Amino acid sequence: MKMHKLAARVDDISPFQVMVVLERAKWLATQGEDVIHLEVGEPDFVAVDSVGDAGVKAIKDGKTGYTSATGLPELKQAISDDYASRYQVNVSPERIIVTPGASGALLLMASLMVDAGDDVVMPDPCYPCNRHFLIQAGAKAKLIETEASNGFEIDLKVLSDHWGVNTSGLWLASPSNPTGAVLSKAYLTEAWERVQSLGGHLLVDEIYQGLVYEGENFSALSIHDDIFVINSFSKYFAMTGWRLGWLVVPEWAIEGATKLAQNLFISAPSVSQYAAVSAFGPEVLAECEMRRQTLNARRLVLLDGLEKIGLPVVAPAHGAFYVYVDVSAVTNDAMEWCLALLESEKVALTPGADFGVKNAHKYVRFAYTCDGSRLQEALGRIARFMAA
């Protein structure tokens, strides 16, 4: 009898707990319930009209074939020019690898820099797919416990204590998912110096770059050319379904990254690339700035409302569109609390177990991806749920 068996590494990849919440929320909505979605990390904006128009034009003009494996030259140049104009950083287009989403960039990074048996240091909590891409490469994440009291930042003074012979690097994110925290330039500079002394590489996930409300809006590329940086058109440019991101590599890694991109992807979606060239136009950037201000107004509504109902925000929510909340005063199981809240009050949130291990049962992530009136309604429902 034939045995049906998946690769062993599949068992090591955890499913998203939030999918249980999301599926139930969608079912409730089909039953006519008014569900407020604060669980999914996707803004309620779509691409600015001129970006969409450029995509339609690309289709009409028949620009739907393969592009260069590393991306359209004009898009790579536009990204390079944007680094120069907005962040005063010189990044040659040759160093920019355009990928199918930031997920493609993370997969490329794991394949490029990690051998089987290696580990990569990451903070706990962090974006879970980073760990899973390492598993796909035969490696693993080494999570360092962090504390809410210092914004869930790794204490760099003890980084060497967690560094082993098979440790290949340190992966950080700013702004962070799930906490919304923004790392300072001084912190990332120290991280780079310490990683260099340990003989590893530094990757900085800048997928939420531009969505900064307090703190420094800069690129880690301003610190050193040998830092790897990942970015995306999904968040700041609200192009989630267009599936387009990029990875910036040092010059010495261009050839290797190109070979992998050729084999892993052939190329990123051509229509998305032609559309994205227009995303750096002044009218699009002006609209994105207005949206950033809208998100900041929502952030303030949520921060004020959560304080009033007694749910403390435990990390400096200075960027992205998330706040990380301690619910330990009302439950010892955040997942069960999220499910009960959904059933009772039709508010969907993400449990902390999706992002880390240490004390994950205490935390819940709120995504302020709906308008202020809906956030106020959600806060009222949560307060009622807590009072019941």
LOVO-448794 format. One line per 10 residues: number of its first residue (from 1); their letters; for each residue x, y, z of N, C-alpha, C. Coordinates in steps of 0.02 Angstrom, whole numbers. Each point is the difference from the previous one (the first is absolute). Layout:
LOVO-448794
NUM	A	X:Y:Z:X:Y:Z:X:Y:Z ~ ...
This chain:
LOVO-448794
1	MKMHKLAARV	43:-60:0:-43:60:0:44:62:0 ~ -14:47:-44:41:60:-6:-10:45:60 ~ 57:24:28:-3:47:56:1:71:-27 ~ -44:41:27:-2:70:-19:36:40:55 ~ 55:32:-18:41:32:50:25:67:-26 ~ -9:51:41:27:66:-16:71:7:27 ~ 36:50:-25:67:13:26:-4:16:74 ~ 49:-23:38:0:7:73:-2:74:20 ~ 31:44:-40:2:70:19:-69:32:3 ~ -48:-29:-36:-68:28:1:-29:-2:71
11	DDISPFQVMV	17:-52:37:-25:-6:69:30:54:45 ~ 57:28:-20:33:50:42:-26:71:-13 ~ -43:7:-50:-28:65:-17:-69:6:31 ~ -8:50:43:-62:8:37:-52:37:-41 ~ -63:-20:4:-52:38:-33:-14:65:38 ~ -29:48:-33:-19:62:34:-62:-12:42 ~ 5:15:65:-59:-6:43:-54:50:-20 ~ 23:57:-27:-50:51:-19:-46:-26:-55 ~ 20:-51:-38:-43:-26:-52:-63:-31:29 ~ 6:-28:61:-59:-26:33:-49:57:14
21	VLERAKWLAT	28:56:24:-41:59:13:-30:27:-65 ~ 42:5:-51:-22:29:-64:-55:-41:-32 ~ 9:-66:-1:-50:-43:-31:-66:5:37 ~ 3:2:66:-62:6:39:-32:69:-12 ~ 42:52:-4:-25:67:-12:-35:5:-67 ~ 30:-32:-51:-30:1:-66:-67:-38:0 ~ -2:-55:36:-63:-38:3:-54:41:33 ~ 18:33:56:-50:42:34:-26:55:-45 ~ 46:28:-41:-21:53:-46:-50:-27:-51 ~ 10:-62:-22:-47:-29:-48:-69:-11:31
31	QGEDVIHLEV	-2:-2:66:-64:-8:35:-33:67:16 ~ 30:54:-27:-29:66:10:26:37:60 ~ 50:-27:35:28:33:59:46:58:-21 ~ 1:52:38:42:59:-13:67:-11:35 ~ 47:-29:-36:66:-16:29:47:58:-14 ~ 37:21:52:52:51:-7:67:-35:-4 ~ 34:7:-57:62:-36:-12:60:42:22 ~ 31:-20:55:62:31:23:56:-52:3 ~ -10:-54:-36:48:-56:4:49:-4:-58 ~ -20:23:-59:41:-11:-59:44:61:-14
41	GEPDFVAVDS	64:-13:-16:48:54:-12:-4:25:-71 ~ -57:25:-19:-10:27:-68:-39:65:5 ~ 27:55:-25:-36:63:5:-64:-1:-40 ~ -48:42:19:-63:3:-36:5:50:-58 ~ 61:14:-22:12:40:-60:16:-47:-57 ~ -6:25:-61:25:-36:-59:52:44:-33 ~ 33:-27:-50:51:39:-35:-30:66:-25 ~ 40:52:2:-22:65:-27:-19:-9:-73 ~ -51:37:-22:-30:-10:-66:52:-1:-56 ~ 48:44:2:48:3:-56:43:-62:-3
51	VGDAGVKAIK	11:-32:57:37:-64:1:-42:-54:-34 ~ -63:-4:19:-45:-48:-32:-6:13:-75 ~ -4:63:-18:-5:18:-71:62:-23:-38 ~ 58:6:32:62:-22:-33:1:-76:-9 ~ -30:-36:47:-5:-72:-7:-46:-19:-57 ~ -57:34:-6:-47:-13:-54:32:15:-68 ~ 38:55:-2:34:19:-62:51:-54:-21 ~ 35:-27:51:49:-52:-15:-34:-61:-32 ~ -59:-17:25:-37:-57:-29:-22:17:-71 ~ -28:59:-10:-22:20:-67:57:3:-50
61	DGKTGYTSAT	59:19:25:58:5:-43:36:-66:-9 ~ -27:-53:30:30:-66:-8:64:-10:39 ~ 10:39:52:62:-7:40:-11:-52:55 ~ -12:-60:-21:-19:-53:48:48:-59:-2 ~ 56:7:-33:49:-55:-3:49:4:58 ~ 47:-47:-1:53:0:50:41:65:-4 ~ 24:21:57:49:55:3:67:-30:20 ~ 49:41:7:64:-22:28:-14:-32:69 ~ 38:-51:18:-12:-35:63:6:47:60 ~ 40:51:-5:10:45:57:-45:62:-3
71	GLPELKQAIS	-41:5:-53:-48:54:-3:9:45:-59 ~ -52:37:-18:3:49:-53:54:52:15 ~ 43:15:-47:51:51:13:-30:67:22 ~ -56:20:-31:-29:65:19:-29:-1:71 ~ -24:-59:22:-24:-4:69:58:0:49 ~ 51:-36:-14:59:0:43:30:71:6 ~ 0:36:-56:25:69:2:-46:44:41 ~ -66:-10:-6:-48:40:39:9:-13:75 ~ 11:-63:19:12:-15:71:65:32:23 ~ 52:-4:-41:64:31:16:-8:75:9
81	DDYASRYQVN	-36:32:-45:-11:73:4:-39:18:63 ~ -46:-43:20:-40:14:60:43:-4:63 ~ 46:-48:3:46:-2:56:41:64:4 ~ 21:26:-58:40:61:-1:-40:61:22 ~ -62:6:-26:-40:60:13:-31:1:70 ~ -24:-57:23:-35:-1:64:45:-16:59 ~ 53:-39:-12:41:-23:56:74:18:-7 ~ 16:36:-54:69:24:-11:50:-58:3 ~ -18:-55:-33:43:-59:-3:12:-18:-73 ~ 63:-13:-16:18:-19:-68:-2:-76:-5
91	VSPERIIVTP	-49:-26:-36:-7:-73:-11:-1:-11:-75 ~ 51:-32:-27:1:-12:-72:-56:-48:-20 ~ -31:10:-58:-55:-45:-21:21:-73:-4 ~ 64:-12:-14:24:-69:-6:-7:-39:65 ~ -2:35:56:-6:-33:65:-72:-16:19 ~ -48:23:-40:-71:-8:16:-27:-60:-39 ~ -28:-49:37:-29:-60:-30:-75:4:12 ~ -38:10:-54:-73:4:5:-28:-71:5 ~ -46:-10:47:-24:-68:16:-77:-3:1 ~ -28:-61:-5:-73:-8:7:-20:9:73
101	GASGALLLMA	-13:61:18:-17:17:70:62:1:44 ~ -8:29:59:55:-3:49:12:-72:22 ~ -52:-41:-4:9:-71:16:51:-32:-46 ~ -2:19:-64:50:-24:-47:69:23:19 ~ 5:62:25:65:26:21:26:-38:62 ~ -44:-17:45:20:-38:60:23:-71:-19 ~ -36:-30:-47:20:-66:-24:68:3:-34 ~ 9:51:-41:64:10:-34:56:11:51 ~ -14:40:51:51:14:50:19:-64:38 ~ -49:-40:19:15:-62:36:41:-47:-44
111	SLMVDAGDDV	-18:-4:-63:36:-44:-46:71:25:-14 ~ 9:65:2:64:31:-16:51:-4:56 ~ -24:8:62:48:11:55:1:-55:53 ~ -41:-51:-7:-5:-49:54:13:-70:-28 ~ 43:-38:35:11:-70:-16:-41:-45:45 ~ -12:-61:-21:-34:-48:43:39:-8:65 ~ -37:2:55:32:-5:66:17:67:32 ~ -6:54:-39:14:66:28:-59:24:43 ~ 12:52:38:-55:35:33:9:75:-8 ~ -55:36:6:-1:73:-6:-34:28:62
121	VMPDPCYPCN	30:50:30:-28:31:60:-56:48:-19 ~ -56:-5:37:-57:45:-10:-30:16:69 ~ -33:57:5:-34:15:64:-64:-40:7 ~ -19:-14:60:-64:-30:16:-40:54:36 ~ -53:29:-32:-37:-23:-59:27:30:-65 ~ -18:-33:-56:17:26:-67:-48:-30:-51 ~ 7:20:-62:-42:-24:-54:14:-75:-10 ~ -51:-43:4:13:-73:2:28:-29:-64 ~ -18:28:-58:24:-29:-62:76:1:-6 ~ 32:48:33:74:1:-1:28:-66:25
131	RHFLIQAGAK	-29:-26:53:22:-64:27:-13:-56:-49 ~ -56:3:-33:-20:-54:-45:42:-3:-63 ~ 20:58:-25:44:0:-58:68:-31:17 ~ 22:8:61:63:-32:21:-8:-76:1 ~ -56:-23:26:-13:-72:1:2:-28:-71 ~ -29:36:-47:0:-22:-70:72:-8:-26 ~ 46:39:27:70:-4:-21:40:-49:43 ~ -33:-36:45:34:-48:42:32:31:61 ~ -16:62:14:28:35:58:-56:13:51 ~ 14:41:49:-50:16:50:12:68:31
141	AKLIETEASN	-52:27:29:6:63:36:22:-13:71 ~ 41:44:26:18:-1:71:-32:62:31 ~ -57:-10:33:-37:56:28:31:22:66 ~ 11:65:7:24:28:63:-58:33:35 ~ -11:-21:62:-55:29:39:11:75:10 ~ -53:37:-11:3:73:11:-55:19:49 ~ 3:61:23:-46:24:51:-40:60:-25 ~ -62:4:22:-41:57:-17:30:65:27 ~ 35:-5:56:27:60:33:51:37:-42 ~ 33:-35:-47:47:35:-45:-23:-4:-73
151	GFEIDLKVLS	-66:-4:-10:-27:1:-68:14:-62:-40 ~ 12:-56:34:13:-64:-33:63:2:-43 ~ 48:41:18:64:2:-35:48:-51:30 ~ 38:-33:-42:54:-44:24:52:43:36 ~ 21:-22:59:55:33:35:65:-18:-36 ~ 27:47:-37:58:-14:-42:62:-15:40 ~ 0:20:63:59:-14:42:9:-75:13 ~ -55:-38:-5:5:-72:11:-7:-40:-64 ~ 4:34:-58:-7:-35:-64:51:-55:-7 ~ 61:13:21:53:-50:-8:-14:-63:41
161	DHWGVNTSGL	-39:7:54:-17:-59:41:-45:-48:-38 ~ -35:25:-49:-47:-41:-38:29:-21:-68 ~ 62:19:-13:30:-12:-65:42:-64:3 ~ -15:-47:-44:37:-63:-2:39:-8:-64 ~ 33:-56:-7:43:-12:-58:-42:-5:-64 ~ -64:-17:6:-43:-7:-58:-47:59:-10 ~ 11:53:39:-42:60:-7:25:41:-59 ~ -45:14:-47:21:35:-61:-18:74:0 ~ -47:20:42:-18:71:-2:-54:19:50 ~ -18:64:-4:-52:30:42:-51:32:-47
171	WLASPSNPTG	-64:-17:10:-53:29:-40:-45:43:45 ~ -8:63:-19:-40:47:38:-53:31:-46 ~ -47:37:30:-52:34:-39:-14:68:30 ~ -8:50:-44:-19:67:23:-33:37:-57 ~ -63:23:11:-44:-13:55:-17:-75:5 ~ -20:-19:61:-8:-71:15:-72:-24:-8 ~ -5:-60:-25:-61:-40:5:16:-56:49 ~ -31:-4:60:-67:25:16:-3:63:43 ~ 56:27:22:-3:50:53:-9:72:-24 ~ 18:14:-62:-2:69:-23:58:41:24
181	AVLSKAYLTE	49:-30:34:58:36:25:47:19:-56 ~ 34:57:8:48:25:-49:69:1:32 ~ 48:-33:-31:69:0:25:35:65:-17 ~ 43:22:45:38:62:-13:60:-15:-43 ~ 27:52:-30:60:-8:-40:59:-21:44 ~ 2:27:60:53:-19:47:-2:-74:17 ~ -60:-26:9:-8:-71:17:23:-43:-59 ~ -22:16:-60:19:-40:-58:74:5:-16 ~ 29:58:14:72:8:-9:38:-46:47 ~ -22:-2:63:32:-45:48:-11:-73:-20
191	AWERVQSLGG	-60:-16:-24:-14:-69:-22:48:-20:-56 ~ 10:45:-48:45:-13:-56:71:-12:25 ~ 23:42:45:68:-6:25:10:-65:38 ~ -48:-19:40:6:-63:38:-4:-61:-46 ~ -45:1:-49:-5:-56:-46:65:-6:-41 ~ 27:56:-20:64:-2:-36:55:-32:41 ~ 3:18:63:52:-28:44:-8:-75:10 ~ -62:-24:-8:-15:-71:9:6:-39:-66 ~ 11:36:-55:9:-34:-64:-64:-19:-35 ~ -55:34:14:-64:-17:-31:-26:56:-45
201	HLLVDEIYQG	-60:-10:-26:-32:50:-41:-60:30:38 ~ -19:60:-19:-59:34:29:-52:11:-55 ~ -61:-24:13:-57:13:-44:-48:45:38 ~ -24:52:-33:-51:44:30:-61:0:-46 ~ -55:-23:28:-65:-1:-34:-30:70:5 ~ -4:35:-57:-27:68:-1:-66:2:-40 ~ -38:-54:6:-62:-7:-38:-50:57:15 ~ 3:25:62:-46:54:19:34:69:-2 ~ 56:4:-35:35:64:-6:-46:54:-28 ~ 6:59:28:-44:55:-20:-58:9:46
211	LVYEGENFSA	-23:-55:32:-55:4:47:28:9:70 ~ 31:58:11:29:18:64:-34:64:24 ~ -22:0:63:-36:56:28:40:35:55 ~ 41:-38:34:46:28:50:67:-36:-9 ~ 55:36:9:65:-31:-8:29:15:-69 ~ 54:-35:-17:38:15:-60:-24:-43:-59 ~ -16:34:-55:-17:-35:-62:61:-1:-44 ~ 38:-54:2:63:-4:-37:7:-71:-26 ~ 51:-12:-40:15:-68:-23:65:-23:32 ~ 1:-64:18:62:-29:26:57:3:-51
221	LSIHDDIFVI	-17:10:-63:51:6:-52:42:63:10 ~ -24:47:40:39:60:15:56:-15:50 ~ -1:-59:30:51:-19:49:59:-33:-34 ~ -15:-48:-45:54:-34:-36:-28:-36:-61 ~ 41:-4:-53:-21:-32:-62:-7:-76:7 ~ 31:-29:51:-1:-73:7:-60:-26:39 ~ -45:44:20:-61:-21:33:-51:-20:-54 ~ -33:-57:11:-54:-22:-45:-65:33:23 ~ -39:24:-48:-64:33:17:-55:-28:-45 ~ -57:-13:31:-60:-23:-36:-54:53:3
231	NSFSKYFAMT	-34:10:-55:-55:48:-1:-56:-26:-45 ~ -54:38:-3:-60:-25:-34:-43:57:-25 ~ -39:-13:-52:-50:48:-22:-67:-11:35 ~ -5:-49:44:-64:-19:28:-28:49:51 ~ 44:28:42:-25:38:58:-5:74:-14 ~ 57:34:-9:-1:73:-11:-38:16:-64 ~ 10:-40:-53:-33:13:-64:-66:-36:-8 ~ -21:-39:50:-65:-34:1:-10:-43:-62 ~ 52:-39:-18:-4:-43:-60:6:-73:20 ~ -39:-21:50:8:-68:27:-7:-54:-53
241	GWRLGWLVVP	-54:1:-37:-13:-54:-48:42:4:-63 ~ 37:53:-9:44:6:-58:62:-44:8 ~ 14:-22:60:55:-45:17:66:23:-27 ~ 26:54:31:62:29:-23:41:26:59 ~ 62:-23:4:46:24:52:70:6:-29 ~ 48:13:43:69:1:-23:49:-14:57 ~ 58:-23:-20:55:-13:46:60:39:-24 ~ 31:38:45:63:35:-16:57:-40:29 ~ 48:-18:-42:57:-41:21:65:40:-9 ~ 52:-19:37:66:30:-13:24:-19:-70
251	EWAIEGATKL	48:38:-26:25:-14:-67:27:-71:-6 ~ 32:-25:53:30:-66:-4:-51:-56:-3 ~ -64:15:14:-52:-51:-1:-44:4:-62 ~ 13:47:-45:-44:9:-58:-2:-63:-43 ~ 57:-28:-16:1:-58:-45:-38:-59:30 ~ 11:-14:63:-36:-55:32:-74:12:3 ~ -20:61:17:-71:16:4:-33:-5:-68 ~ 35:20:-52:-27:-3:-68:-11:-73:-21 ~ 48:-43:14:-8:-71:-18:-61:-30:35 ~ -8:15:64:-57:-27:36:-66:28:-26
261	AQNLFISAPS	-1:65:-14:-62:31:-26:-19:-32:-66 ~ 49:-14:-43:-15:-32:-64:-32:-68:10 ~ 24:-37:48:-24:-68:11:-63:-4:42 ~ -6:44:50:-58:-2:45:-62:31:-31 ~ 8:56:-38:-58:39:-20:-7:11:-75 ~ 53:-8:-39:3:23:-69:-3:77:-1 ~ -55:28:25:-5:72:9:-61:16:43 ~ -1:59:28:-60:24:35:-54:18:-51 ~ -63:6:21:-54:14:-47:13:63:-41 ~ -2:-7:-65:19:56:-44:-48:59:5
271	VSQYAAVSAF	-65:-14:0:-50:54:4:9:39:64 ~ 12:-35:55:11:34:64:62:45:-3 ~ 51:-24:-34:62:40:-4:-11:64:-40 ~ -34:-5:-57:-14:60:-39:-43:49:39 ~ -48:-27:37:-42:44:42:41:34:53 ~ 45:-38:31:38:26:57:48:56:-19 ~ 21:2:-63:43:56:-22:-34:66:15 ~ -66:2:-10:-37:63:10:-12:15:73 ~ 14:-48:44:-14:11:72:45:53:30 ~ 55:16:-33:46:49:28:-11:70:-27
281	GPEVLAECEM	-55:8:-38:-17:67:-25:-22:45:57 ~ 8:66:-7:-15:47:55:-72:-3:23 ~ -47:-10:-47:-71:-1:20:-16:-64:40 ~ 33:-55:-16:-11:-62:38:30:6:69 ~ 61:26:4:32:8:65:-39:48:44 ~ -30:51:-30:-41:47:39:-62:-35:29 ~ -31:-43:-41:-58:-38:24:21:-49:55 ~ 57:-32:-8:24:-46:51:14:36:65 ~ 24:62:-4:12:39:60:-66:17:35 ~ -51:16:-38:-66:13:29:-26:-62:35
291	RRQTLNARRL	11:-58:-30:-22:-62:31:39:-14:64 ~ 64:16:0:40:-8:61:-30:42:56 ~ -20:60:-15:-30:43:50:-67:-28:24 ~ -38:-30:-46:-62:-32:19:13:-58:48 ~ 50:-41:-16:18:-55:45:23:25:68 ~ 35:55:1:22:27:64:-60:23:42 ~ -49:30:-32:-60:21:37:-36:-61:29 ~ -2:-54:-38:-30:-62:25:40:-28:59 ~ 66:3:-7:44:-24:54:-16:36:65 ~ -7:65:-4:-13:39:61:-68:-16:30
301	VLLDGLEKIG	-49:-12:-44:-66:-21:25:6:-65:39 ~ 37:-47:-28:7:-66:31:40:4:65 ~ 55:36:-1:41:6:61:-39:32:57 ~ -37:52:-16:-40:34:51:-56:-45:25 ~ -34:-34:-47:-56:-42:20:21:-61:40 ~ 56:-31:-18:23:-59:37:20:19:71 ~ 31:58:8:17:22:68:-62:10:42 ~ -52:27:-30:-61:15:38:-36:-63:21 ~ 5:-54:-39:-35:-62:19:45:-48:39 ~ 61:22:15:44:-39:43:39:-55:-33
311	LPVVAPAHGA	14:8:-64:43:-48:-36:65:34:-20 ~ 54:-13:36:62:37:-12:35:-20:-65 ~ 21:49:-38:42:-11:-58:72:-6:25 ~ 33:-56:-16:62:-16:35:63:15:-40 ~ -7:24:-62:59:19:-39:-13:69:-30 ~ 53:37:-13:-10:66:-31:-27:-9:-71 ~ -64:14:-9:-33:-11:-64:13:61:-45 ~ 62:6:-23:20:60:-37:-1:-8:-75 ~ -16:-61:-25:1:-10:-72:-44:-58:-20 ~ 1:-15:-66:-42:-52:-30:-73:17:12
321	FYVYVDVSAV	-43:-50:12:-69:15:19:-25:-51:51 ~ 43:-11:52:-15:-48:52:12:29:69 ~ -38:-26:48:17:9:71:-3:-69:32 ~ 45:-10:47:7:-64:34:-24:10:72 ~ -49:-39:20:-38:14:61:6:-59:49 ~ 9:17:64:4:-49:53:-71:-12:27 ~ -24:-62:-8:-68:-17:23:3:-46:61 ~ 58:-4:33:8:-48:55:-43:18:61 ~ -23:63:3:-42:19:56:-71:-28:-7 ~ -17:-21:-61:-68:-25:-11:-3:-72:-23
331	TNDAMEWCLA	58:-30:-17:0:-70:-21:71:-28:7 ~ 4:-66:6:66:-33:-2:9:-38:-66 ~ -45:12:-48:5:-33:-64:-27:47:-54 ~ 46:36:-33:-19:51:-49:-40:-29:-58 ~ 18:-61:-21:-36:-31:-55:-73:-12:18 ~ -12:-29:57:-68:-12:22:-38:65:9 ~ 34:51:25:-31:65:10:-20:30:-67 ~ 44:-6:-50:-16:26:-67:-61:-35:-30 ~ -3:-66:8:-56:-37:-27:-65:18:36 ~ 4:7:66:-60:18:38:-24:70:-18
341	LLESEKVALT	47:47:-7:-17:68:-20:-34:0:-69 ~ 25:-40:-45:-29:-3:-67:-72:-26:3 ~ -10:-53:38:-68:-28:5:-48:48:33 ~ 24:34:52:-45:42:40:-12:68:-32 ~ 54:32:-24:-5:69:-22:19:12:-73 ~ 21:-53:-34:16:4:-72:57:48:-14 ~ 52:-3:42:62:36:-12:56:-51:-8 ~ 36:4:-56:52:-49:-16:69:29:13 ~ 40:-35:41:69:20:18:47:-58:-12 ~ 66:13:2:50:-51:-11:33:-19:66
351	PGADFGVKNA	0:-63:19:33:-21:62:76:3:-5 ~ 33:13:55:73:8:1:38:-63:-17 ~ -30:-59:7:35:-62:-14:23:-6:-72 ~ -28:40:-45:23:-1:-69:69:30:-8 ~ 22:39:50:61:39:-9:59:-21:43 ~ -13:-38:52:56:-19:43:-18:-55:48 ~ 45:-10:49:-7:-54:48:-7:27:71 ~ 47:41:20:1:24:69:-61:43:15 ~ -40:-23:47:-59:38:23:-48:18:-56 ~ 1:-39:-55:-43:16:-56:-74:-2:19
361	HKYVRFAYTC	-16:-40:50:-69:-6:22:-27:64:30 ~ 45:48:14:-21:63:32:-20:54:-50 ~ 18:-9:-64:-3:56:-46:-49:-9:-57 ~ -24:56:-25:-45:2:-58:23:58:-44 ~ -1:-12:-66:16:54:-47:-63:31:-29 ~ -4:66:3:-53:38:-33:29:31:-64 ~ -36:-7:-56:19:34:-62:-50:57:-12 ~ 25:62:-2:-47:56:-11:-7:14:-74 ~ -30:-50:-34:-8:2:-72:-72:15:-21 ~ -39:27:45:-67:24:-17:-7:71:28
371	DGSRLQEALG	-52:35:-19:-3:71:18:-15:11:74 ~ 8:63:20:-5:18:71:-66:-17:31 ~ -55:7:-37:-66:-15:29:-6:-74:15 ~ 27:-42:-43:-1:-72:12:44:-18:59 ~ 57:34:7:43:-13:58:-36:18:64 ~ -35:57:1:-39:20:59:-53:-52:15 ~ -34:-24:-51:-51:-52:10:31:-63:29 ~ 59:-19:-27:34:-60:26:19:8:73 ~ 25:58:18:19:12:69:-60:-5:47 ~ -56:27:-23:-61:-5:40:-22:-72:10
381	RIARFMAA	4:-39:-53:-19:-71:5:47:-38:47 ~ 65:14:-4:48:-34:43:-12:19:73 ~ -13:64:13:-15:21:68:-61:-37:27 ~ -50:-7:-41:-61:-35:20:15:-74:14 ~ 41:-30:-42:20:-70:9:38:-9:66 ~ 45:46:15:39:-5:61:-43:10:63 ~ -53:40:-8:-42:14:58:-52:-55:13 ~ -9:-45:-49:-52:-51:7:18:-52:54
